[in-house]
Amino acid sequence: MTGLPKKAANLTVRADLLEEARARKINLSQTLEVALAAELKKRREVEWLEQNKAAIEAYSRHVEKHGLFSDRYRTFMRED
């Protein structure tokens, strides 16, 4: 996401990785941002699932018992 404010951060990295990344001209800041964004997305998804676990289970039980609202409008058969 360009245009967002940036802030300096001090990090420690294994020396061998840093040397190889520099030799291959890898932009460390960009690489960290992409990896960090992916990790944060994954953790937010896990947190959301945990926070909504009861509602998801309740909805699943409701569908199991009563089916989907749209079932009567289907023009195809479901294979189980």
ABEGO torsion letter per residue (X at the ends): XBGBBBBBBBBBBBAAAAAAAAAAGBBAAAAAAAAAAAAAAAAAAAAAAAAAAAAAAAAAAAAAAAEBAAAAABABBBBX
